[in-house]
Amino acid sequence: MRALTWHGKEDVRVENVPRPEIVNPNDAIIEITATAICGSDLHLYNGKMPSMREGDVIGHEPMGEVVEVGSDVETLEEGDRVVVPFTISCGSCWFCESDLYSLCDNSNPNAEMARKMMGQSPAGLYGYSHLTGGYAGAQAEYLRVPYADVGPITVDSGLSDEEVLFLSDVFPTGYMAAENADIEENDTVAVWGCGPVGQFAVQSARMLGAERVVAIDRVPERLEMAREHGDAETIHFEEEDVYDRLMEMTGDRGPDGCIDAVGTEAHGTGLSGVSDRVKQRAHLEDDSPHVLRQAIKSCRKGGTVSVPGVYVGRVDNLPFGSVMNKALTIKSGQTHVQRYLDPLLARIEDGDIDPSFIVTDRAPLEKGPELYDKFDRKDDGCIKVVLEP
């Protein structure tokens, strides 16, 4: 089959790889009809994620048709149309039974590798390094789905692929980010990063009752999308000081909730940005926490900082004294996607949101490498790419 494979920094190729087969009786095989490039895939593309290996199949936002099921699969049949969460979860460990699916104890076969780096292992993830299991990814013609009774959600309605595809990751991720911000009615919420997750965080903050949402970015098309679809106020961070502007907008109180939808590749400005770049080149830190610093500084006393943006390792110069003295709450994590599938599908079916607004580029799988480059450069207003194998 044809698939997108990783071969190093800024080197993604379309290659022939073996078609997946049933390995365990709880597996299913999906023929993929639509798959997307995620902002976190750019961390792989830019060489930020450790434990990638040449030839790894990448991608983790798929949907398609079930073409084969293992002997123990009970909830799926051949011909079912499904969306597959990016988190691989067993459904029976303590974490899964507590709806903490991205912390599954059993789905990462390389758990010891992750334990050495993080202290404990998260769940396995599709196409996202050997640190999270080494599973083949979803930017391909077919995908093996372990624990098939736990992950995929069946879509029986006439909704298009693009209306439901983002249940695989970015819609639940944006929603969980807003939920983690502890939003109450009339709150002001600031969202750093207007990529796909940030756009859905803006939308979700509105759904959860925020009175004002402030979207922060430097790409005009992203800021315009947040204004048009999320009714957000916006800050262009290269044109004005983010902290000063947020204080002005909130009467010096600060936003009630701050969402870092950027993560490891934040574009720092000023001396802190220069310092981060120097430290990363010298291997003194792994991530750029510029946005996280701004969010901590800007958040009101007693407020909440929500972190859906992916971080991979160490950060430096984090103002933890501000966290303690301002009594801030910080919530983070990979998304517990399975927790949100049914309620968010209902939101789509009820017309509360049409997630397809996010799509700016559509192409066949063969165009994947050039679309990675376009998405990374944010050329021509590229915000979300959907590939059709």
N, C-alpha and C positions, 0 to 999 in steps of 0.2 A: 504494500500500500504506500501511498504518498504521505509524507509528514514533514513538518518543520523541525529541524534538528539544530542543536547548539554546538558551535565549534570554537567558542572563544569570544572575547569581547568584540561586539559589533559584527559578529559573524554567524548569521542564521541562514540555513540552507534548506531547500526542498529536496528530499532524498527518498529513495525507495527503502523501506524498512519492513521487517516481518509483520504480517497482520497478527494482531493479538488473538490468543486462544483462551478458552476456559482453563484456568489453573486450579481453582478450588470450586467445590460444589455450590458455593454462595456467590459465584461470579456471574456477571452478564456481559455480553458484548453489544456495544452500541455502534450503529452506523451513523456517523455524525452528519447532520444537515446544516448546522451553523455553529461556529465557534468564534471567540473574540480574542483580541489582544488586550491584555489587562495592563494598567499602569505598573503593576508590580512585576510584570514580565520584563519591563525595561530595566529592572534591577539585574535580571539575568543578562540581558542584552549588553548592559554596560559593565558587566564583570563584577558586580557587587556581591553576588551570592556565593558563599563558599560551597565546595563539594560538588560543583557541576562537573560533568565528564563529557568529553567530546563525543558527539553523536546522540546525546540525550534528546528524546522527543519532548517538546515543551508545550505549554498551554494548559489552562485549567478552567475555561469557561465554555462548556459544551452543552449541546442538546442534540437529540436525534431519535432514531428508531431502534428499538430492541430487535436484534437479529438472532440472538442465541442466549439461552439461560442455563445455568448450572442446575444440577438435580435437586439442590436444596432451596432454590429460589422459589418463594411462595407468592410474592406480590406483583411480579412482572410476568408478562407473556410476550412472545414474539409478536411484533407489530405495534407494541405500545409506543407512544410518542412521549419522550421523557426529557426533563432538564436534570442535569447531573451536578450536584454541589461540588465545589472544589475541595472540600474537606472529606477525607475518607474516614469513616467512623463505624465501629463495630456494632454499636447499639446496645451492648450488654455490660460494659464496664461501668464502674462507679461514675465516671465523668459523663459518659453518654446518658446514663440513667438520670443524671442531674441536668440534662440538656446542655452540657458543656462539650459539644461535639468536637470542637477543634482541639480539645485536650485529650482525646481518646487514648487510652492506655495500650490498645492492642493493634492499631493499624499501621504503626511505623516499624518496619522490620529493621531499621537502623537506629532504633531508640537509644542504644548505648552511645553512638556517635553524638546524638543530640544531647544526651545527658551530660557528656563530658564538657560540652560547650555552654549549656544553659542551666544545668542542674537537674532538670527533668525534660522529658521528651514531649513535644506536641504531637498531634495526630499526623498521619501521613497526608500528603497533598499531591495532587496530580502535577507532573511535569515541573516540579519546583525543587530540584537538587536532591542529592542523596542524603542530605541532612534530614529531609522530610520523607524519606522512604525510597527514593530512586524510582518512583512509579513513572511509567511512560505517560506523556501528556496528551492533551486533547486537540492540538492543532494538527489533526490527522484525519484520515478517512474513517478509522475505526478506533474504539477505545475499550479496553477491559475495565469493568467496573466491579471492584471487590465489594463485599457486603451489600449486594445489590438490593436487598430488602430494606436497607437503612437509608441509602442515599437518594436515589432518583425520585422525582415527583412526576406523576403521570399527568399529562395535559390533554383533556378530552374535548375542550372547547375549540372553537374556530379561530382562536387567537393566532396571530402570525408568529413565526419564530422570533422576530425581533421584539415582539411585545413580551415574550416570556423568557428569552435567552438569559437575561441579566439576573434572573433568580439564581443562577449558578454561582454568582459572586457579588458583583458591584452593587446591586440593589440591596440585598441583605446586609452587605458591609456598610453601606451608607446609612441604612436604617439602624443597625446595631450601634453605629457611631453616635447617631442622634439619641438613641435610647440611653446609651452610656453617659450622655451629657446631662442626664437627670433634668430634662426640660420640664418646666412648669408653665402654666398659662401666663402669658404676658412677658415671658423671658426674652432676652436678647442673646442670640447665639452667633458666635463668629466661627467661620469655617475657613481654614487655611488650605488652599489648593482647590482649583475648580476643574480638575480632571474628572473622570467618570465617578469615582467614589465621592469626591467633593460635591458634585452635582446632585447625587442621590442623598447625600447628607443634608444639603440645603432643602431638597424636597421633603425629606423625612422630618426635619426639624419643624417645618410648617405643619405636617400631618400631626405631630405630637404637641402642637399648641404654641410654638414660639410666636411672639408678636413681631419681632424683627430678626432678620437673618442678614449677617454681613459676610460677603464672600470676598476672599483675598487671593489675588493672583497677579500675574504680569502679562498674561496672554489676552489680548482684547476679545477674541472670539469666545474664550471661556468665560470671561466676565460678562459678556453680552448674553450668553446662554443662561447664566445664573440669574441675571436680571429678568430675562424674558420668561423662563420656565419656573423660576423659584421666587420671583418677586423680591429678589435680594438687593440690598444696598451693596455697593462694591468699593473696594480699595485696590488701587494699582500700586503694588508695594515698591516699585521702582520710582514712582512719582511722588509719593508722600510717605511719611513715617507712620508705620502701622500702629504702634503703641499710642502715639500722640493723637492720631485720628480716631482710634477707638475710645480714648478717654474723652475726646471732644463729643463723640456721638452718644456717650452714655453718662454725661455729666460727671466725669472723673471716677465713676464707680467701676467701670469695666464690664465686659460681657458676663452674663450668668454662666454660660457654658462656652468652652473653646474646643474646637475640633481640629486636630492635626491630621489632615487627609493627605499629607505629603510624604513624610517618613524620611528614609535614609538619604535621598538625593535632593534635599532642600537647597535652593539657591540662596545662600547667605549673602548679605550685603554688608558693606563696611568692614571694619577690622575683624569682627567675629567670623564673617564669611571667609576672609583671607586666612585667618588662623585655622579654621576647619580644613580648608583645602591643603594647607601646609602639613597639618597633622596627619591627614589621610595619606598624603604622598609619603610621609615618613613612617607610616603604619603605627602611629600613636593613637589613632582612633579609627573606627570602621565606618561610622555614620556621621552625617551632618545634622546636628540637632538644632539648627538655627530656628526653625519654626517652633519646635518644642520650647525653646527658651522664650520666644515671643509670646507663646500661648500662656506659659506660666506667669510671665511678667504682666500680661494684659488681663488675665482672668480676675474677676472680682474676688474679694475676700470671701471665703466660704464657698466658692464656686467649684466647678468641675471641669477638668481637662480630659477630653476623650481622645484616644490615640488609635485610630484605625490604620494610619500610615505604617508601612512595613519598616521595621528596623532589624538589622541583622547581627549587630554586635555591640561594641563599646562606643559610648559617647563621652565627650569631655566638656568641662566647664558648664555643667548643668546646675542651675541655681536652686539647689534643693532647699536652701534656707528659705527661699520664697515659698516653696511648697509647704513647709512646716509652719512658718510664721503667718502665712495667709490662710492656713487651715484648708488647703486645697485637697480635693479628691481627684486622683488620677485613675482612669479606667482604660484598659487597652485589651488587645488580644486579636488573634485570628478569629474570623467570624464563625459562630455556631450556626452554620447555614441551615441545617435541618430544622432548627427551632423556628425559623421564619418562613419556610416554604409555603405552608398552607395559608397563614394569614396574609402574606404578601401576594400570593396568587389571587386570593379573594379581593384584595385591593385593586388588582389589575382588572379582574372580571367585573367588579362593580364600577369601574370607570374613574376611580380616585386618582389614578396615574396611568400614563402610557409610557413605559420605560423606553420605547423606541426613539423618543426625542433625542437621546444621547448619540445616536449613530450619525457619523459624518462621512464614513468611508466604507464601501462594500467592495469585495473583490474575491476572486477565486483563490484557493489555497496557494497556487503557484506564484501569486503576487505577494506572498507573505514577507519575504525578505525586504522588498522595497517599501512595504507598508510599515515594517518595524522601523526602518530608517525615517520614514515620514512622520510617524507617530513620535519617535524620540525627538526629532527636531521641531515638532509641532508646526510643520509646514502647512500652508494653505488651510488653516483652521481645523487641522486633524485632531479630533477629540476622542473618538471611539471608532475602532475598526472591527468590522464583522467579516469573517472569512467563510466561504461556502465550499467545503470539500467536494 
